Amino acid sequence: IEGSASTLRGCLFEYVGAEIAREFYKPIDIILNHKVVSQTTGARAEIDVLVKVDRKNLVFIECKGHRPNGAVDEAEVEKWLNKRLPVLRDFVKAHTDYKDCKLSFELWTNASLTDASKDLITSKQVLTDKYELGYREGLELLSITEQSGNKSLINTYRQHFRNHPLNV
């Protein structure tokens, strides 16, 4: 049952993440679950949440919905950084509306990231000035959600992503 619940948690977290991003960024548009293909390699990836902050700023959010006491490990972060990110960047370079935009790639989780995961993101960011890399963990997302004043969003986030019955 927990395997199915984990899949559902991940899907729900993408929707909740999009709503948190809507409150936080006040964007002109948000796109969920957009599948893209690299023009150079043919590799495929899915954009969990694409935030069009304005016409010149894009935020790509990778959502990782876990048990609140869980953690995003290095393997998940490596896959995001080394498999998904290159496909997303190739997609942007080939897209007439996006190729000149400032890019930010963020990993969001309701749980936490391991120290090694954080180090991977930080070390990758140091290597480039072409885009921004970042992450937001559970308590930070809770704070952003609470600051929004959106009672339904606050209740949903707390109920499903902070006060999970298996959070021991």
N, C-alpha and C positions, 0 to 999 in steps of 0.2 A: 504494500500500500504506500509506503514512504517513497518508493521509486516514482509512482504515478503522481503523488503529492508534490514531489520535487519538480517534475515537469510542469505541473500546473502553477507552482510557485514561480518558476522562471517566466512563464507566459504572463502571469498577473503582474510580476515585477516590471516587465517591460511597459505595460500599460500605466502602472502607477509611476514608473520612472518618467514616462512621457508627460504625465500630469504635473509631476514635481518640476520638470524642466520648463513646462509652460508657465508655472508660477514664478520660477526663479529667473528665467531669461526674458520673459515677456516677448517671445519671438513673433515673427511675421508668419511662420508656419512650422509645423512639426510633421514628420513622416515616420511611420512605424514599419518595421519589418520589410525594408526595401532590399530586394535581391539585386546584386550588381555583379558584373563580370569584368575582369581585367582585360583591357584591350591588348596588352602585350603578352600575357601568359595564358589567358583563357581561364584562369582560376576564378572561382566563384566565392562570394561572401555575402553575408546578410548584414545590413545596417539595422541594429535594434531600434535606435532612435536617432533620427537626423533632425537637428534643431537649426532652422534657418533664422538666426538671430536677427539679421537684416540682410541686405543684398550682398554684403561683403564679408560676412562672418558666419561660419558654419561650425557647429559642434556635433561630433559623432559620438554617441554614447553607447558603450558596450555594457549591457546589463547582466549582472550575475546575482540572481535571487537564490539565497541559501537560507538555512536555519540561522536565526539571529546569532547563535553562539558559534557558528561555523566560520570558515575562512576561505578566501580565494587563494589557492596555492600557486606556486611558481609555474607549474605546467599550464594552468589556465591563462596566466599572464603571458607566458612565452608564446602560446598559440595566438593570442590576440595581437601581440607585438610583431611576431614574425610571419604569421600566415594571413591574418585579416587585414592588418594595417597596410601592407603593400598593395593588396587588392583595392582597398578603399582609396588609397592615394592614386593609383592608376585610373580608377573610375573618375576621380575628381579632375585629374589632368586632361581627360578626354571629354569632359562635360563643359559645354560652352558657357553655361551660367555659373559654374563653380570654379573653373580653373584659376581665376584671379582672386579667389576668396582667401581670407585668413582662416586657417584650419586649426581646430582643437579636437583632440581625441581624448575621451575620458572613459574610464572604467568605473562604473557605479555598482556598489553592492550594499545590500541591507546588513550584511555581516561585517567582516573585517578582512583586510589583506594581511598575509604573512609578511614579516619583515623582509624576507627574500623577494617577495612579490613587489613590495614598495621599492626595494633597491633596483630591481630590473627596470621599472618604469623610470626612476630617477636617472639611472645610467644611460638609458636610451635617449632621454630628453637632453642630456648633456651633449650628445653627439649631433644634434641638429638644431637649426634655427628656422627650418622651413615650416614647422608646425609646433603646436603646443601639445604636451602630454600631461595627463593628470588623472587623479582618482578621487572618488568620494566614497566614504564608508558609511555604515549604518547610522551612527550617532550624528554625523554631519548632515546626512539626508533627513534624519528626524528633525534636526534643528531648522533646516531649510523649509521643511514641510510645516512645522509649527509657525514659523515666521510668515508663511503665506496667509494664515488665517482661514484657509479653506477647511472647514470643519469635517466635511465628508472625506477629503483626502487625508487629513490628520488621523481620523478614526480608522480608515482603511489601512494606512501605513502602520499604525500602532498595532492593530488587531492581527494583521497577517504577516508583518515583517519585523516587529519588535517583541510582541508578547506571544510568540508562537508557543503552543502547548508542549512542544518537545524541547523548548529552550530551557535546559537545566544547568 
